[in-house]
Amino acid sequence: MTKTLFEHLSPDTGQKRVLALDGGGVKGILTLGMLKVLEDELRRRAHGAASFRLSDYYDLIGGTSTGAIISSGLALGLSVDELIALYQRLGPEVFGKNAGDGVFLQSKFESKKLRRALHSVLSTKTIGSEDLKTGLAIHAKRIDTGSAWVVTNHPLGIFYDPPGDSGTFPNKRYRLTDLVLASAAAPTFFDEITIDIEFDDKRRPIQKGYFVDGAVSANNNPSMQLFMLALEPSYKFGWKVGCGQFDDDVVRHRRAPAER
């Protein structure tokens, strides 16, 4: 049965399920092949309901790099087949021709081509979009401060909707396309992604953040970070650990061999 976003995120609505998706570039198609088997089986258990999606089953879906692309699509309620179709376009459109040498002067591939391909799915939706069906976490690395970022759609998060006079841009207003591009900006393969992160009282940007692939941090496999999101009180999820709750239902896909 389809849950509301509140039901997915609330600690009081039963057992929670977490899906963690690693990076690995265009080889994310391998991840999707495994997810298709999973979705088909869960759909069968749901009596073959054609409308079933993995966002109905998982309460928090998080990913890094190519995993961020897949996670965002799944959290928006896309089927695995729809994401497979996206990746079949991504291959030739984004990775079909090198743009540079990928060493010092120019990245191998063009970020604008990836942005264009992602726009067909993510459009101008933000992390606070009501179109998100379940919990979502996107991981990136901010290189100007050295900090690993995890941005979620949990409305109680400290940076989700801070006071207007804080100067901090609310997480809920970040566009999914920008966050996913930041998470997937693998050094030498794509250029770093610049995002405005602080504004003055007239809403003029006064500080920028420079981001690269979340795999540059320890979150290429984001399962531990997602576990912390669920259990660490400061993240406000407030979920509880117990026998069986996180043993069998946290699905972790190992990273596909990366081009880099």
C-alpha positions as a Markdown table, in Angstrom:
| # | Residue | x | y | z |
|---|---|---|---|---|
| 1 | Met | 0.0 | 0.0 | 0.0 |
| 2 | Thr | 1.3 | 3.5 | -0.9 |
| 3 | Lys | 2.5 | 5.6 | 2.0 |
| 4 | Thr | 2.6 | 9.3 | 2.4 |
| 5 | Leu | 6.0 | 11.0 | 2.8 |
| 6 | Phe | 5.1 | 11.6 | 6.5 |
| 7 | Glu | 4.4 | 7.9 | 7.0 |
| 8 | His | 7.7 | 7.0 | 5.4 |
| 9 | Leu | 9.7 | 9.4 | 7.6 |
| 10 | Ser | 7.8 | 9.2 | 10.9 |
| 11 | Pro | 9.5 | 7.0 | 13.6 |
| 12 | Asp | 6.0 | 5.9 | 14.7 |
| 13 | Thr | 4.8 | 4.1 | 11.6 |
| 14 | Gly | 6.5 | 0.7 | 12.0 |
| 15 | Gln | 9.6 | -1.0 | 10.6 |
| 16 | Lys | 11.8 | 1.1 | 8.3 |
| 17 | Arg | 13.6 | 0.0 | 5.2 |
| 18 | Val | 16.7 | 1.7 | 3.8 |
| 19 | Leu | 18.2 | 1.4 | 0.2 |
| 20 | Ala | 21.8 | 2.5 | -0.2 |
| 21 | Leu | 23.2 | 2.9 | -3.8 |
| 22 | Asp | 26.9 | 3.2 | -4.5 |
| 23 | Gly | 28.7 | 5.2 | -7.3 |
| 24 | Gly | 30.2 | 3.8 | -10.4 |
| 25 | Gly | 29.4 | 6.0 | -13.4 |
| 26 | Val | 27.5 | 4.7 | -16.4 |
| 27 | Lys | 27.9 | 1.2 | -14.9 |
| 28 | Gly | 24.9 | 2.2 | -12.8 |
| 29 | Ile | 23.0 | 0.2 | -15.4 |
| 30 | Leu | 24.2 | -2.9 | -13.5 |
| 31 | Thr | 22.7 | -1.5 | -10.3 |
| 32 | Leu | 19.4 | -1.1 | -12.2 |
| 33 | Gly | 19.5 | -4.6 | -13.5 |
| 34 | Met | 19.6 | -5.9 | -9.9 |
| 35 | Leu | 17.0 | -3.4 | -8.8 |
| 36 | Lys | 14.7 | -4.6 | -11.5 |
| 37 | Val | 14.7 | -8.1 | -10.2 |
| 38 | Leu | 14.0 | -6.7 | -6.7 |
| 39 | Glu | 11.2 | -4.5 | -7.9 |
| 40 | Asp | 9.6 | -7.3 | -10.0 |
| 41 | Glu | 9.6 | -9.6 | -7.0 |
| 42 | Leu | 8.2 | -7.0 | -4.6 |
| 43 | Arg | 5.5 | -6.2 | -7.2 |
| 44 | Arg | 4.6 | -9.9 | -7.4 |
| 45 | Arg | 4.2 | -9.9 | -3.6 |
| 46 | Ala | 2.0 | -6.9 | -4.0 |
| 47 | His | -0.3 | -9.1 | -6.1 |
| 48 | Gly | 1.1 | -7.8 | -9.3 |
| 49 | Ala | 0.0 | -4.2 | -8.8 |
| 50 | Ala | 1.3 | -2.4 | -11.9 |
| 51 | Ser | 1.5 | 0.9 | -9.9 |
| 52 | Phe | 4.0 | -0.6 | -7.4 |
| 53 | Arg | 7.3 | 1.3 | -7.1 |
| 54 | Leu | 10.4 | 0.8 | -4.9 |
| 55 | Ser | 9.4 | 4.2 | -3.3 |
| 56 | Asp | 6.4 | 2.4 | -1.9 |
| 57 | Tyr | 8.6 | -0.1 | -0.1 |
| 58 | Tyr | 11.7 | 1.9 | 1.1 |
| 59 | Asp | 11.4 | 4.7 | 3.6 |
| 60 | Leu | 14.8 | 6.2 | 2.8 |
| 61 | Ile | 16.7 | 5.9 | -0.4 |
| 62 | Gly | 20.2 | 7.4 | -0.6 |
| 63 | Gly | 23.0 | 7.4 | -3.1 |
| 64 | Thr | 26.3 | 8.8 | -4.3 |
| 65 | Ser | 27.3 | 9.7 | -7.8 |
| 66 | Thr | 25.4 | 7.4 | -10.2 |
| 67 | Gly | 23.6 | 6.2 | -7.1 |
| 68 | Ala | 22.4 | 9.7 | -6.5 |
| 69 | Ile | 20.8 | 9.7 | -10.0 |
| 70 | Ile | 19.1 | 6.4 | -9.4 |
| 71 | Ser | 18.0 | 7.4 | -5.8 |
| 72 | Ser | 16.4 | 10.6 | -7.0 |
| 73 | Gly | 14.5 | 8.9 | -9.7 |
| 74 | Leu | 13.3 | 6.1 | -7.4 |
| 75 | Ala | 12.3 | 8.6 | -4.7 |
| 76 | Leu | 10.2 | 10.5 | -7.3 |
| 77 | Gly | 8.3 | 7.3 | -8.0 |
| 78 | Leu | 9.9 | 6.3 | -11.2 |
| 79 | Ser | 10.0 | 2.6 | -12.0 |
| 80 | Val | 13.2 | 0.8 | -12.6 |
| 81 | Asp | 12.3 | 0.3 | -16.3 |
| 82 | Glu | 12.0 | 4.1 | -16.6 |
| 83 | Leu | 15.4 | 4.6 | -15.1 |
| 84 | Ile | 16.9 | 1.9 | -17.4 |
| 85 | Ala | 15.6 | 3.9 | -20.3 |
| 86 | Leu | 17.3 | 7.0 | -18.9 |
| 87 | Tyr | 20.6 | 5.2 | -18.7 |
| 88 | Gln | 20.3 | 3.9 | -22.2 |
| 89 | Arg | 20.2 | 7.5 | -23.3 |
| 90 | Leu | 22.9 | 8.7 | -20.9 |
| 91 | Gly | 25.5 | 6.4 | -22.4 |
| 92 | Pro | 25.6 | 7.8 | -25.9 |
| 93 | Glu | 24.5 | 11.3 | -25.1 |
| 94 | Val | 26.9 | 12.0 | -22.2 |
| 95 | Phe | 29.7 | 9.5 | -22.6 |
| 96 | Gly | 29.7 | 9.0 | -26.3 |
| 97 | Lys | 32.5 | 11.5 | -27.1 |
| 98 | Asn | 35.3 | 12.9 | -25.0 |
| 99 | Ala | 35.4 | 16.6 | -24.5 |
| 100 | Gly | 38.9 | 16.9 | -23.2 |
| 101 | Asp | 42.0 | 15.0 | -22.0 |
| 102 | Gly | 40.6 | 14.4 | -18.5 |
| 103 | Val | 43.9 | 15.2 | -16.8 |
| 104 | Phe | 44.7 | 18.9 | -16.2 |
| 105 | Leu | 43.2 | 21.1 | -18.8 |
| 106 | Gln | 39.7 | 19.9 | -19.3 |
| 107 | Ser | 37.4 | 17.2 | -18.0 |
| 108 | Lys | 36.7 | 14.3 | -20.2 |
| 109 | Phe | 32.9 | 14.8 | -20.4 |
| 110 | Glu | 30.6 | 17.8 | -20.5 |
| 111 | Ser | 28.5 | 18.5 | -17.4 |
| 112 | Lys | 26.0 | 20.4 | -19.5 |
| 113 | Lys | 25.2 | 17.2 | -21.4 |
| 114 | Leu | 24.5 | 15.4 | -18.2 |
| 115 | Arg | 22.5 | 18.3 | -16.9 |
| 116 | Arg | 20.4 | 18.2 | -20.0 |
| 117 | Ala | 19.8 | 14.4 | -19.7 |
| 118 | Leu | 18.9 | 14.7 | -16.0 |
| 119 | His | 16.5 | 17.6 | -16.7 |
| 120 | Ser | 14.2 | 15.3 | -18.6 |
| 121 | Val | 13.6 | 13.4 | -15.3 |
| 122 | Leu | 14.3 | 15.9 | -12.5 |
| 123 | Ser | 13.1 | 19.1 | -14.3 |
| 124 | Thr | 13.2 | 22.0 | -11.8 |
| 125 | Lys | 12.2 | 19.9 | -8.8 |
| 126 | Thr | 13.8 | 20.7 | -5.5 |
| 127 | Ile | 14.8 | 18.5 | -2.5 |
| 128 | Gly | 11.6 | 19.9 | -0.8 |
| 129 | Ser | 9.4 | 18.9 | -3.7 |
| 130 | Glu | 6.0 | 17.3 | -2.9 |
| 131 | Asp | 6.7 | 15.0 | -5.8 |
| 132 | Leu | 9.2 | 13.0 | -3.7 |
| 133 | Lys | 7.3 | 10.0 | -2.5 |
| 134 | Thr | 9.8 | 8.8 | 0.2 |
| 135 | Gly | 12.9 | 9.8 | 2.1 |
| 136 | Leu | 15.9 | 10.9 | -0.1 |
| 137 | Ala | 19.5 | 11.5 | 0.7 |
| 138 | Ile | 22.1 | 12.8 | -1.7 |
| 139 | His | 25.9 | 12.7 | -0.9 |
| 140 | Ala | 28.5 | 15.1 | -2.3 |
| 141 | Lys | 32.0 | 16.5 | -1.3 |
| 142 | Arg | 32.5 | 20.2 | -0.8 |
| 143 | Ile | 36.1 | 20.7 | -1.8 |
| 144 | Asp | 36.6 | 24.3 | -0.7 |
| 145 | Thr | 35.9 | 23.3 | 2.9 |
| 146 | Gly | 36.8 | 19.6 | 2.7 |
| 147 | Ser | 33.4 | 18.6 | 4.2 |
| 148 | Ala | 31.2 | 15.7 | 3.1 |
| 149 | Trp | 27.6 | 16.9 | 2.5 |
| 150 | Val | 24.5 | 14.8 | 2.8 |
| 151 | Val | 21.3 | 16.7 | 1.9 |
| 152 | Thr | 17.9 | 15.1 | 2.8 |
| 153 | Asn | 14.3 | 15.9 | 2.4 |
| 154 | His | 13.5 | 15.5 | 6.0 |
| 155 | Pro | 11.5 | 18.6 | 7.1 |
| 156 | Leu | 13.0 | 18.6 | 10.6 |
| 157 | Gly | 16.6 | 18.7 | 9.4 |
| 158 | Ile | 18.5 | 21.7 | 10.8 |
| 159 | Phe | 19.4 | 23.1 | 7.3 |
| 160 | Tyr | 16.1 | 22.0 | 5.6 |
| 161 | Asp | 14.3 | 25.3 | 6.3 |
| 162 | Pro | 16.4 | 27.6 | 8.6 |
| 163 | Pro | 15.2 | 31.0 | 9.7 |
| 164 | Gly | 15.1 | 33.6 | 7.0 |
| 165 | Asp | 17.7 | 35.8 | 8.8 |
| 166 | Ser | 20.3 | 33.0 | 9.1 |
| 167 | Gly | 21.7 | 33.8 | 5.6 |
| 168 | Thr | 21.8 | 30.0 | 4.9 |
| 169 | Phe | 20.1 | 28.9 | 1.8 |
| 170 | Pro | 17.4 | 26.3 | 2.8 |
| 171 | Asn | 18.1 | 22.8 | 1.7 |
| 172 | Lys | 14.5 | 22.4 | 0.6 |
| 173 | Arg | 15.2 | 24.9 | -2.2 |
| 174 | Tyr | 18.2 | 23.2 | -3.7 |
| 175 | Arg | 17.3 | 21.8 | -7.1 |
| 176 | Leu | 17.7 | 18.1 | -7.4 |
| 177 | Thr | 19.5 | 18.5 | -10.7 |
| 178 | Asp | 22.2 | 20.6 | -9.0 |
| 179 | Leu | 22.6 | 18.2 | -6.1 |
| 180 | Val | 22.8 | 15.2 | -8.3 |
| 181 | Leu | 25.3 | 16.9 | -10.6 |
| 182 | Ala | 27.4 | 17.8 | -7.5 |
| 183 | Ser | 27.3 | 14.2 | -6.3 |
| 184 | Ala | 28.3 | 12.9 | -9.8 |
| 185 | Ala | 31.1 | 15.4 | -10.6 |
| 186 | Ala | 33.9 | 12.8 | -10.6 |
| 187 | Pro | 37.3 | 14.7 | -10.9 |
| 188 | Thr | 38.8 | 14.5 | -14.4 |
| 189 | Phe | 35.5 | 13.2 | -15.7 |
| 190 | Phe | 33.3 | 16.2 | -15.0 |
| 191 | Asp | 33.9 | 19.7 | -13.9 |
| 192 | Glu | 33.2 | 20.7 | -10.3 |
| 193 | Ile | 29.7 | 22.0 | -9.6 |
| 194 | Thr | 29.2 | 25.5 | -8.1 |
| 195 | Ile | 26.2 | 26.1 | -5.9 |
| 196 | Asp | 25.2 | 29.3 | -4.1 |
| 197 | Ile | 24.9 | 28.4 | -0.4 |
| 198 | Glu | 24.6 | 31.8 | 1.5 |
| 199 | Phe | 22.7 | 35.0 | 0.7 |
| 200 | Asp | 22.5 | 38.5 | 2.2 |
| 201 | Asp | 19.3 | 40.1 | 3.4 |
| 202 | Lys | 18.4 | 41.1 | -0.2 |
| 203 | Arg | 18.8 | 37.4 | -1.3 |
| 204 | Arg | 22.0 | 38.1 | -3.2 |
| 205 | Pro | 24.5 | 35.3 | -3.1 |
| 206 | Ile | 27.5 | 36.0 | -0.9 |
| 207 | Gln | 29.1 | 32.6 | -0.7 |
| 208 | Lys | 29.5 | 29.7 | -3.1 |
| 209 | Gly | 30.2 | 26.1 | -2.5 |
| 210 | Tyr | 32.4 | 24.0 | -4.8 |
| 211 | Phe | 31.4 | 20.4 | -5.1 |
| 212 | Val | 32.8 | 17.1 | -6.6 |
| 213 | Asp | 31.7 | 13.5 | -6.6 |
| 214 | Gly | 30.6 | 12.2 | -3.2 |
| 215 | Ala | 32.9 | 9.2 | -3.8 |
| 216 | Val | 35.8 | 11.5 | -3.0 |
| 217 | Ser | 34.6 | 11.3 | 0.6 |
| 218 | Ala | 34.0 | 8.1 | 2.6 |
| 219 | Asn | 30.4 | 8.0 | 1.3 |
| 220 | Asn | 30.9 | 6.3 | -2.0 |
| 221 | Asn | 29.1 | 3.4 | -0.3 |
| 222 | Pro | 26.6 | 5.6 | 1.7 |
| 223 | Ser | 25.1 | 2.8 | 3.8 |
| 224 | Met | 26.9 | 3.9 | 7.0 |
| 225 | Gln | 25.9 | 7.5 | 6.5 |
| 226 | Leu | 22.3 | 6.5 | 5.9 |
| 227 | Phe | 22.5 | 4.4 | 9.1 |
| 228 | Met | 23.7 | 7.4 | 11.0 |
| 229 | Leu | 20.9 | 9.6 | 9.5 |
| 230 | Ala | 18.4 | 7.1 | 10.8 |
| 231 | Leu | 19.8 | 6.8 | 14.3 |
| 232 | Glu | 21.8 | 10.0 | 15.2 |
| 233 | Pro | 19.4 | 12.3 | 17.1 |
| 234 | Ser | 20.8 | 15.5 | 15.5 |
| 235 | Tyr | 19.5 | 14.4 | 12.1 |
| 236 | Lys | 16.0 | 14.3 | 13.4 |
| 237 | Phe | 14.8 | 11.0 | 11.8 |
| 238 | Gly | 14.5 | 9.5 | 15.3 |
| 239 | Trp | 14.3 | 5.9 | 14.0 |
| 240 | Lys | 15.0 | 3.1 | 16.4 |
| 241 | Val | 17.2 | 0.1 | 15.9 |
| 242 | Gly | 16.0 | -3.4 | 16.9 |
| 243 | Cys | 16.2 | -7.0 | 16.0 |
| 244 | Gly | 15.6 | -7.5 | 12.3 |
| 245 | Gln | 14.8 | -3.8 | 11.7 |
| 246 | Phe | 18.1 | -3.0 | 10.0 |
| 247 | Asp | 19.5 | -6.6 | 9.4 |
| 248 | Asp | 17.6 | -7.8 | 6.4 |
| 249 | Asp | 16.0 | -4.6 | 5.0 |
| 250 | Val | 19.1 | -2.5 | 4.4 |
| 251 | Val | 20.1 | -3.4 | 0.8 |
| 252 | Arg | 23.6 | -2.3 | -0.1 |
| 253 | His | 24.9 | -2.6 | -3.7 |
| 254 | Arg | 28.6 | -2.8 | -4.0 |
| 255 | Arg | 30.3 | -0.3 | -6.3 |
| 256 | Ala | 30.5 | -1.2 | -10.0 |
| 257 | Pro | 34.1 | -0.9 | -11.2 |
| 258 | Ala | 34.5 | 2.8 | -12.1 |
| 259 | Glu | 36.2 | 4.3 | -15.1 |
| 260 | Arg | 38.5 | 6.1 | -12.9 |
